[in-house]
């Protein structure tokens, strides 16, 4: 029962303070699940983010589902999901009513203008954490991962041939499978370079 309460409170806190969406939640999610509770290792956390991003739905809810199942099975997933969505549900009910009534007020426009850069900074912080884990550091770069990252960036940012994340993820998976096949062939001595 205590484990369910920990899951609920952890994901309630993540849901409550994840202003700006799933990417903003990543540092808090990491500190709670890796550092504080030890439910995941750093490598498992990065895998979780990758898996949560690959499937449909909110990254935050996908993460709650993954961790809930890992820690306490299906009931744990349900508890984590409810904890994760409850704060935003309550807050959005209140804010929708307030926004409808006060949306033309200067203070509301100024608050929204001030909060946007903070949300972008939080997203950038999360992205830099993931980038270092994905492609290595300056001292220990993973050249293969850097090439895949640059290809993915070019595909996702192309105005000429717009591609969404799903085809790019598929291409990335195919590249990973191809790399594994090549490594296998080289290690087996079937192909010699």
Buried (B, 14 or more C-beta within 10 A) or exposed (E): EEEBEBBBEBBBBBBBEBEBBBBBBBBBBBEBBBEEBEBBEEEBBBEBBBEBBBEEEBBBBBBBBBBBBBBBEEEBBBBBBBBBBBBBEEEEEEEEEEEEEEEEEEEEEEEEEEEEEEBEEBBEBBEEBBBEBBBBEEEEEBEEBBEBBEBBEEBEEEEEEEBEEEEBBEBBEEBEEEEEEEEEEEEEEEEEE
